């Protein structure tokens, strides 16, 4: 298993546990977050880029596969048109961790956490996130608003994640 952390920040030598802001986690236990390789495409965007992400998996219906991933892509990402330029120009740094010490936090999202300081074992520079997503086989679409896509994927049998939707353009 390979675990990663994506950042717009270069040269991070160590990752210190941070107290979570999420209501469903213990606010007194600091965590270092990582993502598994399958779900890495969900994070190959600028940090605050709103996105609707979805993945195929064994429990998905054929109907949903045909609707959301018609070309057989393993995953799809819907982004706002307003973020296209940033997707082509933001430099990302993908830090890789030794998975020892991490525990699964959310299988659907591919999140792993560690309660100790973590040192990356490697770092890869991504000069163009959009090109990287396409190279990883993601089906990428741009739309003016994300809410219809978000509503549709929530009702599907695919694995899905809605990221940074607080930054999405609001419904009319």
C-alpha positions in Angstrom: 0.0 0.0 0.0 1.2 3.5 -0.8 0.0 6.6 1.1 0.3 10.3 0.0 -0.3 13.8 1.1 -0.8 16.5 -1.6 0.2 20.1 -0.9 0.9 23.4 -2.7 3.8 23.8 -0.3 7.3 22.7 -1.3 9.9 21.3 0.9 7.9 19.9 3.8 10.4 18.0 5.9 8.0 16.7 8.5 4.2 16.5 9.0 3.1 17.3 12.6 -0.2 16.0 13.8 -2.9 18.7 13.7 -6.1 18.9 15.8 -9.0 18.1 13.5 -11.8 20.6 12.8 -14.3 17.8 11.8 -17.1 17.3 14.3 -16.9 13.5 14.0 -13.3 13.3 15.3 -11.8 13.7 18.7 -10.8 17.4 18.9 -8.0 16.6 21.3 -6.1 14.1 19.2 -3.8 15.5 16.5 -3.6 13.7 13.2 -1.4 13.5 10.1 -3.7 12.8 7.1 -2.8 10.6 4.1 -4.7 9.3 1.1 -4.3 5.9 -0.6 -3.2 5.5 -4.2 -6.7 4.7 -5.5 -8.1 8.0 -4.2 -5.1 10.2 -4.9 -6.8 11.7 -8.0 -9.4 13.3 -5.6 -6.6 15.5 -4.3 -4.7 16.4 -7.5 -6.3 19.8 -7.5 -5.5 23.2 -5.9 -6.3 22.9 -2.2 -9.5 24.9 -2.2 -10.8 23.8 -5.6 -14.3 22.5 -5.2 -14.9 19.1 -6.8 -17.2 16.1 -7.1 -15.2 12.9 -7.2 -16.4 9.3 -7.8 -14.9 5.9 -8.2 -15.9 2.5 -9.5 -16.0 -0.4 -7.0 -17.4 -3.9 -6.8 -20.7 -2.6 -5.3 -21.5 -0.2 -8.1 -24.4 -0.9 -10.4 -23.8 -1.4 -14.1 -26.3 1.4 -14.7 -24.3 3.9 -12.6 -21.0 2.7 -14.3 -22.5 3.5 -17.7 -23.9 6.8 -16.6 -20.9 8.2 -14.7 -18.0 6.3 -16.2 -19.1 5.5 -19.7 -15.6 5.0 -21.1 -14.5 2.6 -18.4 -12.5 5.1 -16.4 -11.7 4.0 -12.8 -12.7 7.4 -11.5 -14.3 10.7 -12.5 -13.9 14.3 -11.2 -16.2 17.2 -12.0 -14.7 20.7 -11.6 -16.0 24.2 -12.0 -15.1 26.0 -15.2 -13.7 28.9 -13.0 -11.0 26.6 -11.8 -9.7 25.4 -15.2 -6.8 27.9 -15.3 -5.7 27.0 -11.8 -5.9 23.3 -12.7 -3.5 23.9 -15.6 -1.0 26.1 -13.7 -0.9 25.2 -9.9 2.2 23.3 -8.9 1.4 20.4 -6.5 3.8 18.4 -4.3 2.8 14.8 -3.7 4.6 13.6 -0.6 4.7 9.8 0.0 4.7 8.2 3.5 5.8 4.9 4.8 2.4 3.4 5.6 3.6 1.9 8.9 1.9 3.9 11.7 -1.1 4.9 9.7 -4.6 3.5 10.3 -7.6 3.5 8.0 -9.9 6.4 8.9 -12.4 6.2 6.0 -12.3 3.3 3.4 -14.8 5.1 1.1 -12.6 8.2 0.9 -9.2 6.3 1.2 -8.2 8.4 4.3 -5.5 7.2 6.6 -4.3 8.9 9.7 -1.3 8.8 12.1 -1.1 10.3 15.5 2.7 10.8 15.3 5.0 13.1 13.4 5.6 11.7 10.0 8.5 12.2 7.6 7.9 11.8 3.9 10.0 9.2 2.1 9.6 10.8 -1.3 8.2 13.8 -3.0 6.9 14.2 -6.6 6.3 17.6 -8.3 3.1 17.9 -10.4 3.4 21.0 -12.6 0.0 20.7 -14.2 -2.7 18.9 -12.1 -5.1 18.6 -15.1 -2.5 16.8 -17.2 -1.7 14.5 -14.3 -5.4 13.6 -13.7 -5.8 12.7 -17.3 -2.6 10.6 -17.2 -4.0 8.7 -14.2 -7.1 7.8 -16.2 -9.5 10.1 -14.5 -12.6 11.2 -16.5 -12.5 15.0 -15.9 -15.4 17.3 -16.7 -15.8 21.0 -16.2 -19.2 22.6 -15.4 -20.4 26.1 -14.4 -22.0 24.7 -11.2 -21.2 21.5 -9.3 -24.5 21.0 -7.5 -26.3 18.9 -10.1 -23.3 16.6 -10.4 -23.1 16.4 -6.6 -26.8 15.6 -6.2 -26.6 12.9 -8.9 -23.5 11.2 -7.6 -24.9 11.1 -4.0 -27.8 9.1 -5.3 -25.5 6.6 -7.2 -24.0 3.3 -6.1 -20.4 4.6 -6.8 -18.0 5.6 -4.1 -18.0 9.3 -4.0 -16.5 12.3 -2.2 -17.5 16.0 -2.3 -14.5 18.1 -1.6 -14.3 21.8 -0.7 -17.9 22.4 -1.7 -17.9 25.5 0.6 -15.9 27.1 -2.2 -18.3 26.1 -5.0 -20.4 28.6 -6.8 -23.8 28.6 -5.1 -27.0 27.4 -6.7 -29.1 30.0 -8.4 
